[in-house]
Amino acid sequence: MKDGVISTHYFEDSIGCMFGIKTVGEEQKRAIEEAYKAWKSKDE
């Protein structure tokens, strides 16, 4: 997530980590956005 926008990223398996994908519903998306904004405001 960057600036309140959830984005898609692709990584090559050169570091040996596995990533999972999960569908995020509207309620979860709002919670993520609120947490991100709270975290981001601490840096300012």
PyMOL Python script that loads the backbone (N, CA, C, O; Angstrom):
from pymol import cmd

cmd.read_pdbstr("""\
ATOM      1  N   MET A   1       0.847  -1.170   0.000  1.00  0.00           N
ATOM      2  CA  MET A   1       0.000   0.000   0.000  1.00  0.00           C
ATOM      3  C   MET A   1       0.893   1.234   0.000  1.00  0.00           C
ATOM      4  O   MET A   1       1.867   1.310   0.749  1.00  0.00           O
ATOM      5  N   LYS A   2       0.554   2.183  -0.837  1.00  0.00           N
ATOM      6  CA  LYS A   2       1.293   3.442  -0.872  1.00  0.00           C
ATOM      7  C   LYS A   2       0.308   4.572  -1.096  1.00  0.00           C
ATOM      8  O   LYS A   2      -0.470   4.540  -2.049  1.00  0.00           O
ATOM      9  N   ASP A   3       0.332   5.561  -0.236  1.00  0.00           N
ATOM     10  CA  ASP A   3      -0.560   6.714  -0.321  1.00  0.00           C
ATOM     11  C   ASP A   3      -2.028   6.306  -0.398  1.00  0.00           C
ATOM     12  O   ASP A   3      -2.805   6.903  -1.144  1.00  0.00           O
ATOM     13  N   GLY A   4      -2.404   5.292   0.373  1.00  0.00           N
ATOM     14  CA  GLY A   4      -3.780   4.848   0.429  1.00  0.00           C
ATOM     15  C   GLY A   4      -4.225   3.986  -0.730  1.00  0.00           C
ATOM     16  O   GLY A   4      -5.407   3.660  -0.840  1.00  0.00           O
ATOM     17  N   VAL A   5      -3.285   3.605  -1.611  1.00  0.00           N
ATOM     18  CA  VAL A   5      -3.620   2.781  -2.770  1.00  0.00           C
ATOM     19  C   VAL A   5      -2.918   1.438  -2.636  1.00  0.00           C
ATOM     20  O   VAL A   5      -1.700   1.375  -2.473  1.00  0.00           O
ATOM     21  N   ILE A   6      -3.695   0.371  -2.708  1.00  0.00           N
ATOM     22  CA  ILE A   6      -3.114  -0.961  -2.670  1.00  0.00           C
ATOM     23  C   ILE A   6      -2.638  -1.299  -4.068  1.00  0.00           C
ATOM     24  O   ILE A   6      -3.402  -1.199  -5.029  1.00  0.00           O
ATOM     25  N   SER A   7      -1.391  -1.695  -4.188  1.00  0.00           N
ATOM     26  CA  SER A   7      -0.818  -1.960  -5.499  1.00  0.00           C
ATOM     27  C   SER A   7      -0.360  -3.412  -5.601  1.00  0.00           C
ATOM     28  O   SER A   7      -0.309  -4.132  -4.604  1.00  0.00           O
ATOM     29  N   THR A   8      -0.032  -3.824  -6.810  1.00  0.00           N
ATOM     30  CA  THR A   8       0.432  -5.172  -7.081  1.00  0.00           C
ATOM     31  C   THR A   8       1.909  -5.131  -7.421  1.00  0.00           C
ATOM     32  O   THR A   8       2.350  -4.274  -8.187  1.00  0.00           O
ATOM     33  N   HIS A   9       2.667  -6.042  -6.863  1.00  0.00           N
ATOM     34  CA  HIS A   9       4.100  -6.121  -7.131  1.00  0.00           C
ATOM     35  C   HIS A   9       4.462  -7.562  -7.477  1.00  0.00           C
ATOM     36  O   HIS A   9       3.870  -8.504  -6.950  1.00  0.00           O
ATOM     37  N   TYR A  10       5.415  -7.719  -8.345  1.00  0.00           N
ATOM     38  CA  TYR A  10       5.884  -9.045  -8.730  1.00  0.00           C
ATOM     39  C   TYR A  10       7.344  -9.180  -8.334  1.00  0.00           C
ATOM     40  O   TYR A  10       8.147  -8.278  -8.572  1.00  0.00           O
ATOM     41  N   PHE A  11       7.683 -10.309  -7.730  1.00  0.00           N
ATOM     42  CA  PHE A  11       9.037 -10.555  -7.272  1.00  0.00           C
ATOM     43  C   PHE A  11       9.542 -11.867  -7.858  1.00  0.00           C
ATOM     44  O   PHE A  11       8.790 -12.834  -7.982  1.00  0.00           O
ATOM     45  N   GLU A  12      10.797 -11.891  -8.209  1.00  0.00           N
ATOM     46  CA  GLU A  12      11.405 -13.148  -8.618  1.00  0.00           C
ATOM     47  C   GLU A  12      11.814 -13.898  -7.364  1.00  0.00           C
ATOM     48  O   GLU A  12      12.086 -13.277  -6.337  1.00  0.00           O
ATOM     49  N   ASP A  13      11.864 -15.210  -7.428  1.00  0.00           N
ATOM     50  CA  ASP A  13      12.206 -16.024  -6.258  1.00  0.00           C
ATOM     51  C   ASP A  13      13.719 -16.107  -6.097  1.00  0.00           C
ATOM     52  O   ASP A  13      14.287 -17.197  -6.024  1.00  0.00           O
ATOM     53  N   SER A  14      14.356 -14.960  -6.045  1.00  0.00           N
ATOM     54  CA  SER A  14      15.809 -14.955  -5.894  1.00  0.00           C
ATOM     55  C   SER A  14      16.241 -14.826  -4.439  1.00  0.00           C
ATOM     56  O   SER A  14      17.420 -14.992  -4.128  1.00  0.00           O
ATOM     57  N   ILE A  15      15.294 -14.531  -3.538  1.00  0.00           N
ATOM     58  CA  ILE A  15      15.654 -14.402  -2.124  1.00  0.00           C
ATOM     59  C   ILE A  15      15.137 -15.577  -1.300  1.00  0.00           C
ATOM     60  O   ILE A  15      15.385 -15.642  -0.096  1.00  0.00           O
ATOM     61  N   GLY A  16      14.427 -16.502  -1.930  1.00  0.00           N
ATOM     62  CA  GLY A  16      13.981 -17.707  -1.245  1.00  0.00           C
ATOM     63  C   GLY A  16      12.822 -17.511  -0.295  1.00  0.00           C
ATOM     64  O   GLY A  16      12.686 -18.276   0.660  1.00  0.00           O
ATOM     65  N   CYS A  17      11.983 -16.517  -0.518  1.00  0.00           N
ATOM     66  CA  CYS A  17      10.819 -16.283   0.341  1.00  0.00           C
ATOM     67  C   CYS A  17       9.544 -16.617  -0.419  1.00  0.00           C
ATOM     68  O   CYS A  17       9.465 -16.448  -1.636  1.00  0.00           O
ATOM     69  N   MET A  18       8.549 -17.093   0.317  1.00  0.00           N
ATOM     70  CA  MET A  18       7.256 -17.370  -0.293  1.00  0.00           C
ATOM     71  C   MET A  18       6.265 -16.312   0.181  1.00  0.00           C
ATOM     72  O   MET A  18       6.244 -15.946   1.356  1.00  0.00           O
ATOM     73  N   PHE A  19       5.455 -15.834  -0.738  1.00  0.00           N
ATOM     74  CA  PHE A  19       4.438 -14.837  -0.435  1.00  0.00           C
ATOM     75  C   PHE A  19       3.073 -15.437  -0.711  1.00  0.00           C
ATOM     76  O   PHE A  19       2.915 -16.235  -1.634  1.00  0.00           O
ATOM     77  N   GLY A  20       2.099 -15.060   0.077  1.00  0.00           N
ATOM     78  CA  GLY A  20       0.733 -15.503  -0.148  1.00  0.00           C
ATOM     79  C   GLY A  20      -0.124 -14.354  -0.639  1.00  0.00           C
ATOM     80  O   GLY A  20       0.214 -13.186  -0.450  1.00  0.00           O
ATOM     81  N   ILE A  21      -1.224 -14.691  -1.263  1.00  0.00           N
ATOM     82  CA  ILE A  21      -2.156 -13.686  -1.771  1.00  0.00           C
ATOM     83  C   ILE A  21      -3.507 -13.928  -1.116  1.00  0.00           C
ATOM     84  O   ILE A  21      -3.968 -15.064  -1.005  1.00  0.00           O
ATOM     85  N   LYS A  22      -4.129 -12.845  -0.686  1.00  0.00           N
ATOM     86  CA  LYS A  22      -5.420 -12.943  -0.027  1.00  0.00           C
ATOM     87  C   LYS A  22      -6.335 -11.857  -0.572  1.00  0.00           C
ATOM     88  O   LYS A  22      -5.914 -10.713  -0.748  1.00  0.00           O
ATOM     89  N   THR A  23      -7.579 -12.213  -0.836  1.00  0.00           N
ATOM     90  CA  THR A  23      -8.569 -11.225  -1.252  1.00  0.00           C
ATOM     91  C   THR A  23      -8.956 -10.393  -0.032  1.00  0.00           C
ATOM     92  O   THR A  23      -9.222 -10.937   1.040  1.00  0.00           O
ATOM     93  N   VAL A  24      -8.985  -9.090  -0.200  1.00  0.00           N
ATOM     94  CA  VAL A  24      -9.286  -8.175   0.899  1.00  0.00           C
ATOM     95  C   VAL A  24     -10.655  -7.556   0.639  1.00  0.00           C
ATOM     96  O   VAL A  24     -10.879  -6.931  -0.398  1.00  0.00           O
ATOM     97  N   GLY A  25     -11.562  -7.736   1.588  1.00  0.00           N
ATOM     98  CA  GLY A  25     -12.898  -7.158   1.477  1.00  0.00           C
ATOM     99  C   GLY A  25     -12.887  -5.676   1.820  1.00  0.00           C
ATOM    100  O   GLY A  25     -11.869  -5.138   2.256  1.00  0.00           O
ATOM    101  N   GLU A  26     -14.019  -5.023   1.623  1.00  0.00           N
ATOM    102  CA  GLU A  26     -14.113  -3.574   1.865  1.00  0.00           C
ATOM    103  C   GLU A  26     -13.808  -3.207   3.318  1.00  0.00           C
ATOM    104  O   GLU A  26     -13.111  -2.224   3.569  1.00  0.00           O
ATOM    105  N   GLU A  27     -14.317  -3.980   4.271  1.00  0.00           N
ATOM    106  CA  GLU A  27     -14.077  -3.679   5.691  1.00  0.00           C
ATOM    107  C   GLU A  27     -12.589  -3.822   6.025  1.00  0.00           C
ATOM    108  O   GLU A  27     -12.020  -2.983   6.723  1.00  0.00           O
ATOM    109  N   GLN A  28     -11.972  -4.882   5.527  1.00  0.00           N
ATOM    110  CA  GLN A  28     -10.543  -5.085   5.768  1.00  0.00           C
ATOM    111  C   GLN A  28      -9.722  -3.998   5.085  1.00  0.00           C
ATOM    112  O   GLN A  28      -8.735  -3.519   5.643  1.00  0.00           O
ATOM    113  N   LYS A  29     -10.125  -3.611   3.885  1.00  0.00           N
ATOM    114  CA  LYS A  29      -9.411  -2.552   3.156  1.00  0.00           C
ATOM    115  C   LYS A  29      -9.445  -1.241   3.954  1.00  0.00           C
ATOM    116  O   LYS A  29      -8.429  -0.553   4.065  1.00  0.00           O
ATOM    117  N   ARG A  30     -10.617  -0.898   4.507  1.00  0.00           N
ATOM    118  CA  ARG A  30     -10.717   0.327   5.321  1.00  0.00           C
ATOM    119  C   ARG A  30      -9.815   0.232   6.545  1.00  0.00           C
ATOM    120  O   ARG A  30      -9.160   1.210   6.907  1.00  0.00           O
ATOM    121  N   ALA A  31      -9.772  -0.932   7.187  1.00  0.00           N
ATOM    122  CA  ALA A  31      -8.921  -1.105   8.367  1.00  0.00           C
ATOM    123  C   ALA A  31      -7.449  -0.958   8.000  1.00  0.00           C
ATOM    124  O   ALA A  31      -6.681  -0.347   8.742  1.00  0.00           O
ATOM    125  N   ILE A  32      -7.056  -1.514   6.857  1.00  0.00           N
ATOM    126  CA  ILE A  32      -5.665  -1.393   6.398  1.00  0.00           C
ATOM    127  C   ILE A  32      -5.340   0.061   6.097  1.00  0.00           C
ATOM    128  O   ILE A  32      -4.281   0.554   6.485  1.00  0.00           O
ATOM    129  N   GLU A  33      -6.245   0.753   5.406  1.00  0.00           N
ATOM    130  CA  GLU A  33      -6.021   2.167   5.074  1.00  0.00           C
ATOM    131  C   GLU A  33      -5.901   3.017   6.337  1.00  0.00           C
ATOM    132  O   GLU A  33      -5.034   3.887   6.416  1.00  0.00           O
ATOM    133  N   GLU A  34      -6.763   2.772   7.322  1.00  0.00           N
ATOM    134  CA  GLU A  34      -6.705   3.533   8.580  1.00  0.00           C
ATOM    135  C   GLU A  34      -5.402   3.264   9.318  1.00  0.00           C
ATOM    136  O   GLU A  34      -4.784   4.189   9.846  1.00  0.00           O
ATOM    137  N   ALA A  35      -4.980   2.002   9.358  1.00  0.00           N
ATOM    138  CA  ALA A  35      -3.719   1.665  10.027  1.00  0.00           C
ATOM    139  C   ALA A  35      -2.541   2.302   9.304  1.00  0.00           C
ATOM    140  O   ALA A  35      -1.613   2.799   9.942  1.00  0.00           O
ATOM    141  N   TYR A  36      -2.574   2.289   7.997  1.00  0.00           N
ATOM    142  CA  TYR A  36      -1.504   2.897   7.210  1.00  0.00           C
ATOM    143  C   TYR A  36      -1.438   4.410   7.449  1.00  0.00           C
ATOM    144  O   TYR A  36      -0.359   4.967   7.652  1.00  0.00           O
ATOM    145  N   LYS A  37      -2.596   5.063   7.422  1.00  0.00           N
ATOM    146  CA  LYS A  37      -2.629   6.514   7.633  1.00  0.00           C
ATOM    147  C   LYS A  37      -2.141   6.877   9.036  1.00  0.00           C
ATOM    148  O   LYS A  37      -1.428   7.866   9.208  1.00  0.00           O
ATOM    149  N   ALA A  38      -2.524   6.078  10.045  1.00  0.00           N
ATOM    150  CA  ALA A  38      -2.063   6.327  11.421  1.00  0.00           C
ATOM    151  C   ALA A  38      -0.537   6.153  11.506  1.00  0.00           C
ATOM    152  O   ALA A  38       0.156   6.952  12.136  1.00  0.00           O
ATOM    153  N   TRP A  39      -0.036   5.099  10.861  1.00  0.00           N
ATOM    154  CA  TRP A  39       1.403   4.846  10.860  1.00  0.00           C
ATOM    155  C   TRP A  39       2.133   5.970  10.130  1.00  0.00           C
ATOM    156  O   TRP A  39       3.159   6.457  10.605  1.00  0.00           O
ATOM    157  N   LYS A  40       1.603   6.383   8.969  1.00  0.00           N
ATOM    158  CA  LYS A  40       2.249   7.409   8.161  1.00  0.00           C
ATOM    159  C   LYS A  40       2.270   8.751   8.891  1.00  0.00           C
ATOM    160  O   LYS A  40       3.242   9.498   8.780  1.00  0.00           O
ATOM    161  N   SER A  41       1.212   9.064   9.632  1.00  0.00           N
ATOM    162  CA  SER A  41       1.143  10.359  10.328  1.00  0.00           C
ATOM    163  C   SER A  41       2.148  10.443  11.459  1.00  0.00           C
ATOM    164  O   SER A  41       2.508  11.543  11.878  1.00  0.00           O
ATOM    165  N   LYS A  42       2.618   9.292  11.972  1.00  0.00           N
ATOM    166  CA  LYS A  42       3.644   9.302  13.015  1.00  0.00           C
ATOM    167  C   LYS A  42       4.983   9.798  12.485  1.00  0.00           C
ATOM    168  O   LYS A  42       5.785  10.343  13.243  1.00  0.00           O
ATOM    169  N   ASP A  43       5.234   9.615  11.179  1.00  0.00           N
ATOM    170  CA  ASP A  43       6.504  10.025  10.566  1.00  0.00           C
ATOM    171  C   ASP A  43       6.544  11.519  10.276  1.00  0.00           C
ATOM    172  O   ASP A  43       7.623  12.083  10.096  1.00  0.00           O
ATOM    173  N   GLU A  44       5.386  12.168  10.228  1.00  0.00           N
ATOM    174  CA  GLU A  44       5.351  13.580   9.843  1.00  0.00           C
ATOM    175  C   GLU A  44       5.539  14.508  11.007  1.00  0.00           C
ATOM    176  O   GLU A  44       5.532  15.726  10.832  1.00  0.00           O
TER     177      GLU A  44
END
""", "prot")
cmd.dss("prot")
cmd.show_as("cartoon", "prot")
cmd.util.cbc("prot")
cmd.orient("prot")
